């Protein structure tokens, strides 16, 4: 009995699966803890604000000076103060973004 099912056939190389690729091991620098730059920068800002407020409230003369400034503030001065504060907040957010980008090593 000699039919086609008993004859040996060669293996078709096109059907062979490609060898698996080993996963890339991360650099030791990537394995370390991440630095939370935004937390550091915002923490420093809040600490500076707290120090300024504490410096003001420790002396009654400074409290009176701030109260006089607040009482004589014009609407234009208030808008200017609001714009300066918003600009400062944007500056702080930008600095924390730059610090994070520099930490990641991005160009």
VENNORWO-V402802 format. One record per pair of residues at least 12 apart in sequence whose C-alpha atoms are under 10 Angstrom apart, sorted by sequence separation. I is the first residue (numbers start at 1). J is the second residue. D is the distance in whole Angstrom. If there is no record, write none. Layout:
i:j:d
I:J:D
I:J:D
This chain:
i:j:d
45:89:10
42:89:10
45:92:8
42:92:7
41:92:7
42:93:8
41:93:9
38:92:9
41:95:8
42:96:8
38:93:8
41:96:6
38:94:10
40:96:9
38:95:8
39:96:8
37:95:9
38:96:5
41:99:9
37:96:6
38:97:7
36:96:9
37:97:8
38:98:10
37:98:9
38:99:8
37:99:6
38:100:8
36:99:9
37:100:6
35:99:10
36:100:8
37:101:10
35:100:8
34:100:10
37:103:9
36:103:10
35:103:8
34:103:9
35:104:10
34:104:9
30:104:9
